[in-house]
Amino acid sequence: ETQGNTEEIIGNWFKDSKKRDKIILATKITGKGFSTIRNGDPISKKNIRLALDGSLRRLKTDYIDLYQLHWANRGSYHMRQNWNYDPSFQKTKKELEEIHLILKELDDLRKEGKIRSIGLSNETAWGTMQFLKIAEENNLTRIVSIQNEYSLLCRWFDLDLAELSHHEKIGLLCYSPLACGLLSGKYTNGNIPRNSRKSIYNDLGKRN
């Protein structure tokens, strides 16, 4: 019931403050699996435009500075799915064709002025390289960032993705840098503050 509220709050602030031009604004299209968002449909050419237009309306703006793809359609090892992520069942040709269509739509939206740059989220090194390769081969908009989890308790990015980020100039926008509050110390000795995330969502996305 609160879906989209964050964008509406920011949009109302833009309207009242008249400071849109002073802000670098990022938002996302979510991937498959969330039944309350586009019936859980994956990211596609049709859904990108639908999702973006909804975000622009709620944010009361004409453009997004950084538009991100949240979750790869084929899945990923993020959010503690590393033990059951199995890329051997992916159909590589299908995945690459899908990435090409998505990039083409994002490129069209950039040319229309609705977005200025694009990024990924919860992606792998292989997936990120395919976006870079396909964009280069087809003269399409290049990704500039990747938003993945990173904290002292989750340092997967320090491996292959860090090397890719350095050589390909892909910036990391880390999320959950305090591991949902575990690294803040507020849960020390079994303490669970009232209205804290752990009081609502006890396993903290399996970070416990």
C-alpha positions, 0 to 999 in steps of 0.5 A: 500500500506504500508502493511508489510513496518515496517517489511521490514524496521526492516529487512533492519536494521538487515541486515545492522547493524548485530545486530539481536542477540542483539534484542528481536523481536516480531511480529504478525499474524492478525486475521479476518476482514482486507480485504487486509491481506489474504482476511480477513481470520481468524487465522488458522493452514494454515494461521499461517505458511503462515503469519510467513514465510512472516514475516521472509522473510521481517524481514530477520531473521530465527526466531521470539522471540515472535509471537503473535495472533492479535485478537481472531477469535471469536471476543473480547470486545477490541477497544471499542466493549464492548457494543456489544460483545456477547459471548453467540453466541460462540460455545464453542466446536468449539472455543476450537478445534480451539485453540488446532489446533492453539497451535499445529501449533505454537508448531511445529513452535517452534520445527522447530526453527522459533519462540521461544515463543508465546503471545496473543493480544486483548484477554479476560480472558476466552480466555487466560485461554483456551490457558493456559489450552489446552497447559498444557493438551497437553504438548504444548507451553505455552503463555507468554504474552498478548498485550492489550490496557492499559492507564489511559483512558482504564483500563480494564486490571486492572480487571480480566486480572490483576488477571490472569496475576499475578497468571499465570505469563502472562506479559502485553505488553500494547499498546496505553499507551498515548491513541493515544496522548490524554494523551500527552496534544497535543490536549488540547483546541481543538488543532489538530497539522498538520500531527498528528494522529487526523488530519488523523483519527479524532475519534482516534479509538473512544477514543474521 
